[in-house]
Amino acid sequence: MQPSSIAASVDFDRDGIQHGFLKMPFSRDDSAWGAVMIPITVVRNGSGPTVLFTGGNHGDEYEGPIALFDLAATLRAEEINGRAIIVPAMNYPAFEVGRRTSPIDGGNLNRVFPGRPDGTVTEKIADYFQRHLLPLADIVVDIHSGGRTLDFLPFAAIHVLDDAVQQERCRAAMAAFNAPYSLTLVELHSVGMYDSAAEEMGKVFVSTELGGGGGASAGTVAIAKRGVRNVLRHAGILAGDIEGGPSVKLDMPDPRCYVTSESNGLLEMCADLGVSVRAGQVIARVHPADRTGVAPVDYHAGIDGVLAGRHFPGLVKMGDFLALVAVVAP
């Protein structure tokens, strides 16, 4: 296969701390010999396991970048046994402009794996992670939040996998991250996801959704900062005990967990995040916004559970995600 056009300015096998870039040549109108420069830090001491931390998979989600820029600035080689690879904003073009997708090619990095070395900018980034970074990792932690359009309870998440041993290893890492909620997630469409690429390699993969609304709170940032160090402790890379309180376990048994809008209009949420709801209960209404005197459309919970996610902006369109209902697990 064609080699990647991305070159790392760090040596992944060298002990110590290195701050550098993943450099991808990108010729454009305002910089003929320019490049996309993705910040990366490698902290290594000895031959222990490797954790790959990523944030900014979507550029309008900030808990991951904040926590990982902080980890890159504060983690010391002498306090670890192993290696941490830290990429705070993996889709850096999207991160620079605060958009979910790349302003260069419109690419959603979390939907183009395994990528292509001769593809678009976004596909080239995915290809580099697929062929060069994921193979180095034992555990992968990808920190997401709801961005500008969604809001979630702060949870860490894993998927249901065919390999029971791998599934249990993922579950243990999710428990170690120790977000207030821990969710076993059902994706509506997992093709092309970074998650799937890592899982298909047999890696331990943990994701998160920590709040949303296009910003970051002190509380959600604290969860992310604590979580990444907890995973390092879980892996045996960093000494110390797992920090934080108990985590509520959540499951998604089937697609009835998702509620999708079939109308355009003004959103009225009828339940708040974290509230228990019953199957058939009205959890959202969409009011026609182009005229008065027309009844709103009611949307109902498909199952008993907890409202774990919601559409964030006040206006919705047909096809928009409205709500996520998850089941509290024993």
N, C-alpha and C positions, 0 to 999 in steps of 0.2 A: 504493500500500500504506500501511497505517496507520503513522504514525511510531513510532519506538521510545520506550518510556517511560524508557529509560536516558539519562542526560545525563552527559557528561564534564566534569569541572572543569578540564581541561587544554586548551590550544590546540595542536592537532597541527601547526600551521604556524608556530609561534613559535620562534625560536632560543633556546637556553639549556636549562636543566634545570627541569622542572616535576614536582613530586610531587603527586598528587591522587587522585581517585576516579572510578570509574564508579558513579553513584548511581541506584539503581532503587527508586522508592517501593514499599513493601511494608507494608500495613496488617495488623497481627496483634494477638492478644489483649494482649500486654504492651507494645505500642507502636502506637497507633492510626494515627499519622502517621509511622511509621517508614520505614526504607529499608535495602536491602542496599547496602553500601559496598565496592566492589571496588578495592583499591589499584592504581594505575597510575603509571608514570613515563614521561615523554617527554624524551629527550635529542636535541637537534637543533642542527646547525651547517651552514648552507648547503643546497644543493639536491641532495645526493648520494642514493644509494639508501636504502631503508628496510628494516630487519629488524624483524619482530614476534616477540618472545620471549614464550612462555607456559609456565607451570607450573601445577600444581594443577588440571589438567583433571579429575583424580580426586583427591579430598581426602586420601587416605591415602598419597600419594607425595610424598616430601620433598626429593629432590635438586634438582628444578626450583625450588620455592620458595626453598630456601636459596641456590642459585646466583643466582637472579634478584633476590631482595632485596639480595644482596651487590652485584650489578652495578648496581642502581638507586642504591645508596649510594656507589659508587666511580667510575662512569663520568663523565667530565667533557666538557662540550661542546667545550672548546678542543682536545681530543685527537682529535676525530672530524671526518669530512666526510660528512654525511648525517644519518640519523635512526635512533634505536633506540626502539622502543615496547616497554615492559617491563610485563608483567602477571604477577606471580609466582604468583597463585592465582586463575585465571580462574573456577573454580567455588567462589567464596568460602564459600558456606554449607556445602559439603561439607568444605572445608579447615578451617573453624572447629571441626568436631567430629571430624575425622580419619576420615571415611568416604569410600568410593569414590563414593557417590551423595549427592544432596542430602537433608538431613533435612527440608526443607520439602515437597518434592513427590516424593521418591524418584527424581528424574531423573538419568540418566547423561548428563552433558553431551556426552560423545564418541559419543553415539548419537542425538542429536536435531537435528542440523543438517539443513536450514538454519534451523530454529527458527521461532518465530512471535512477532510483536510483541504479540499479544493472547493468548498462551498462558500456560503455567505459568512460574514463576520461571526454571527451567532453560531452557525454550524461549526466553524473552526474552533471556537471556544469549547463547545461540547466535545468535539473530537479530541482536543488536548486533554480534557479531564478524563474522557473514556480510555484513552490509550496510554496516558502518561501519569496521571495523578491517582485515579482510582486503583490501579494495580499496586500502588505503594501502600495502600491503607488497609488496616484491619477493621477499623470502625470509622464510619462516615457520619458526621452530624451536619445537617443542612437546616439552617434556622430561617423560618418563614414567619410572617404575620399576615394580616389581612390586606395590607396595602390600602390604597385609597378607596376601594369599593367594598371591602368586607370587614367584619369585626368578629372576633372569636373569644371564647373563654381561653385563657392561657393554657394550652396543652402541648405535651410532647406526643408524637404519634409514630406508629409502626403499621405495617401492612400484614395481612394474613398471607403466609407463605406456604408453599407445598412442602418445603423441607422443615420438619418439626424441630430439628436441632438448631438450624439457623433462626427459626422463629423464636425459640426460647432465648437465644443469645441476643436477638434484637430486643426482646421484651425486658431482659435484664438491663440492657443499656438504657432503654427508655425509663425504667424505674430509677436508674442511677441519675439521669438528668433531673428527675424529681421536680417536674413542673407541678403546679397545683392540680392539674388534670392530666391523665394519661389515656390516650385514645387508640384503640385498634381500628384502623381506618379502612373503609371501602372506597376506592376511587371509582368515579364514573367512567374515566377514560385514562388509563395509565400508560398508553403507548407513547414512547418518546421521552418519558420522564427520567430525570437524574436518579430518582429513587429506584426505578426499575433497572436502570443500567448497573447500579451498585449491587442491588439484590441478585441480579442474574449472575454476577461474578462471585456470589457467595459471601459478600461483605455484610457486616452488621451495619444497618442503616437506621438512623433516627432522624425524624423531621420534627418540626414544631409549627404551631400557629399561635402566636403570642400577641393577642389584641388585634389592632387594625386601625382603620380610619386615616391612614396616610401619615401617621406620626408614631411616636413612641412615648410611653409613660415611664415614670421612675420605677413603678412596680414591675412592668414587663421587662424593662432593661435589667433590673436586678435578677429576675428569673433567668434570663439568658446568661448573664455573667456567672451566676452561681451554677447553672446547668453545665456550661462547658468545662468548668473545673471539676465538677462532679464526675463527668464522663472520663476525664483524665485520671481521677482517683479510681474509678471503676476499672479502667484498663490497666492499673498498676503503674502508670507513668508518673503520677503525682501522689505523694504520700498524704495520708489523712483520711478522715471519715466523710461519708456522704452528708452533705448539709441540706437543711430544709425540713419541712414538716411532711405529714402524710399527703399522698396524692390520690385523688378520686379516680377510680378506674372507669373508663367509658368504652362502650362497644357500639359498632354500627352493624346491625345484623343484615341489612339489605338496603336497596335503593330507596325504600320508603322513608329513610332518614332525611332525604333531600326534598325540599319544597321549592318549586320553580314557578316564576310568574308566567301567566298566560295572558297578561294584559299590560298596557302602558299606563302610567299615571303616578300619583302621589302616594308614597308608602306610609302606612300607619302600622307600626309594630304594636301588637297586642300582648306581647310577653317580652320580658327582658332576658338577657343572657343569664344563664344559671338557674332560671326558674323551671320548676317541674311542670310538664304539660301532659295532657292526655290525648290519645288518638281521637281525632274528630274535633278537637278544640280549635277555635279560631286563633291563630297566632299572628296573622298579618292581614291587613286590608289594603287594597290598591284602589284609590279614588280616581275616577276620571278627572284629569286636570284641565280639560279643554272646554268644559261647560258645567254649569250647576244643575242641580235637580236630578242627577243620575246616581243610582245606588252604587256603592263600592263593591268590588269583588272580594269575597272572603277566601282566605287560604287556611287550610287546616293541617294540624299535625297528623302524620301518617301512622305514628306509633306513640306509645307512652314513653316518656323520657325526659331529658333535660335540654333546654334550648342552648346549643353549644356554638352556634354561629348564625350570622345574619347579614343581609345586605346593608351597607352602610349609608350611601347617599340617600337623600329624601325622595328622589325621583327614580322610577324603575322603568325598564322596557320589557316587552315580551321576551321570554327566554332567560331573563336574569335569574340568578340564584337569589332566593328570598331567605331561606332558613335551613339550619341543620339541627336535627333532633337526634341526640345520642342516648343510649341506654346505660344507666348506671349498672356496672358489673359487680358481682360479689367479690 
